[in-house]
Amino acid sequence: MGTRINGLRLTKVIDGDTINVEIDGHEFKLRLLCLDTEESDPFSSKPVTKAGEEVTKLTKQYFSCDKEGFPEDPVDVDIEFDRSDPKHVCLQRHFDINDRLLCYVHKGGENYNLMAIREGWSPYFVKYGRSRLYHEEFLAAEAMAQSEMKLIWDPSTNLPEATRDYKVLAPWWHSRDSVVVDYRKKGLQAGVLSVRPDYPDIVTAANNSTRITILCDLQGGIHDQGPGSLVRTGSKYKDELYPFDLWVPDRTSMTSQAIIRLIEKRYVGEGGRGYVYVSGEAFIYTYSSSGHRVPEIALTSLDQLSDIPPGS
């Protein structure tokens, strides 16, 4: 069992994988672990689907909310984190790139995340790592939903309009999950840092010019900047809360070109691994235009990039 906070007041349902609750007098947005429901928001970067609209409606009904997502009567829920860290640590560290708490939610003794997968409202989403607590249950629930062609697993749900190709997405998600599993088993023991949860340690290392190894997600892609290239870590949208970049100096050199080719072909773009272990001396770069001080690592050698943790 992970750390739980019980008896929280639900304040709003956003969609099938995002809700708001009140904790200690403050409203928090929750991103529900291992779920990735289809979209109902026309302003999202992903296409709106019939399944996304249906799941949003069903989720609001499940939590007894009106069409706008607000509870019609007081609704209490329990939340559970994927680890047993103390409550204050969970509320400081268990966030995604959009500053949403990552957790499971329980209502009336039922695990909503598990129910949503079992009912075909969402696939078992492991793009950022599998569930530590409910992995086997989620696998079984997804298999059952697929066998019964529930909602997203029924081809007729979305056709002839926008749909998601899970036959392409699921193998990519599971490939990335295997990297996270390796990190949890070996990388943590080897002292490897991860950008968001270990950001204060990364900043300290950069201030002290310390050599470190970081598990980075390079979905942000490569951007030419002056004589070199900047490699964004995090999602393809710049992570402003935890900025950390990789710098490839002099992109005309043979070494830099080899590094850029490797990143382009293996780690970024559609179907890329995303995750890579990066080793090097951290430093602080101050942007003259904004004054922002961002920790970075310069990539000057191919052996700074690895698919496996150091010492494996």
Secondary structure, 3 states (H helix, E strand, C coil): CCCEEEEEEEEEEEECCEEEEEECCEEEEEEECCCCCCECCCCCCCCECHHHHHHHHHHHHHCCECCCCCECCCCEEEEECCCCCCHHHHHHHCECCCCCEEEEEEECCEEHHHHHHHCCCCCCCCCCCCCCCCHHHHHHHHHHHHHCCCHHHCCCCCCCCCCCCHHHHHHHHHHHHHHHHHHHHHHCCCCCEECCCCHHHHHHHHHCCCEEEEEEECCCCEEEECCEEEEECCCCCCCCCCCCEEEECCCCCHHHHHHHHHHHHHHCCCCCCCEEEEEEEEEEEECCCCCCEEEEEECCCHHHEECCCCCC
